[in-house]
């Protein structure tokens, strides 16, 4: 019994040391990265542009993640919710816009991509054209690439 008692004291002392207020090691976060090419990112603009051509704002908004922001060209309001984005596109689509990329740069990351540059919109209803600057950020949600932020502004004159 004399041998068992010291062993119990050693184990009990060790357990008390483990339950002290020492911080636990940080939890590691790992994520697998979706492989993407610049050509695939370029096609995301084409997908968005084709959704404009449907004339249906819901089709356009389907390109955006639930948690995303639209900083549009012809509005002073940032649009965060699907309803706010639909409201913007309801008006934007009235003149039947179609965009084309004039200049771009693409950055690829782990489940993210950035497409930034210059584009021109042609409005079929009026024949007007508007040149602008843009930035799209995309995130892979496990199923598809969605826009997490979209900034667009008219080129200064």
N, C-alpha and C positions, 0 to 999 in steps of 0.2 A: 504494500500500500504506500510505502514511503516513496517509491519510484513513480507511481501513478500521480500522486499529488503534485510534484513539481512539474510534470508534463502538462497537467490541466492548467496550472498557473501560467505556463509559458504560452499555451494556446489562448487562454483568456486575455492575457496581456497583448498578444498579437491582434486579437479581434478588436480590442478597445482602440488600439492604434489605427486600425482600418476604419473605424467609425468616427474618427475625429473630423474636424471641419476642413480637412484638406480638400482642395478642389479635385473633382474627378477629371480624368483626361478628356480632352475635347472629342466630341463625336465626329467621325470622319464622314464627309458627304462625297459620294462618288456618283458620277453620271456618265453614261455612255454617250458618245458623240455621234450624231447623224452625219454621215459623209455627204457633202454637197459640193457641187461644182459651180463655177461662175455662170456657166450656161444655164444651170437650173435656177439660180437666183434671177438671172435675166428673164427667165420664163415666168417668174412670179409677177413681174410687172405686166407681162402679156396677159396673164390670168386676170389681174385686176382691171386692165384696160378692156378686155373682152367682157367683163362683167358690167362695165360702163355702157357698152353697146347694147346690153339687154334693155336699158332704160328703167330697170327695176332697182331701187335703192337697197332692197333687202339682199339682192345678189351681190352688190358691191360690198355691203357691210359684212357679208359672210367671209370676206377675206381678212377681217380684223379679229384679233384675239379678244376675248371678253375683257381682259384688263389691257386696254390699249388707249392711245390718244391720237386724235386727228387734229392737226393744226392746219386748217385749210387755207387755200389761197384767197377765196372771196368771202371770208367771214372773219370777224374779230373775236369770235368765241372758240375756245378749245372744246372739242367734242370727245367725251369720255364714254358715254353709254351707247348702246346700239341704237336707241331711240334718237339720241342727239345726232349721231352719224347719219341715220336715215333721213332726218329732217334736213340736214345739210345737202345730202345727195339728191333728195327729192327736188330741190331747187336747182342744183348744179346740172342735173340730167335733163332739165327742160330744154336746153339748147343743143342737146345731142353731142356731147364732147367725145373726142377721140384723141388720145395722147400718143406722142412719138418721142423716143429718147434721142437727144442731140449729143450728149456727152455723159459718160458715167464712170464711176469707180466702184468696185465691189470689194468688200472686206469679208472674209469668212472666219467664223469662230466655232466653238463647240456649241452646237444647237442654236447658233445665232448667225445672222448675216446682215450686212448693211449695204444698201444700194443707194448711192448719192450722186447727184449730177444736175444736168439741165434737161428740161423737156419742153415740148411745145404742144399745146392743145389747139385743135381745130374744132370749131363748133358748126355742125352741119346746118343747123337752123338759121344761123346768121352769117355764116361764112367767115366770122372773125377768128383770128388766131391770137393766142396768148403764150408768151414764153415765160418759163418759170424755173425756179430752183426747187429741188426736191431732196428729201431723205426718207427712205423707207428702212425701218429696222424690222427684222423678221426673227421669229423664234419657232423652233420645231417643238410641237406639243405632244410628240409621240405618234402622231398620225399624219399631220400635215404642217406645212409652213404657214404661219399666220403673221400678219402685220401687228407689231406691238407699238410702233409709233410711225406716224406719217406726217412730215412737215412739208408744206408747199408754200412758196411765195412767188409773187410776180417779180420778174426781173426789173430792177430800177431803170428808169428812163434817163 
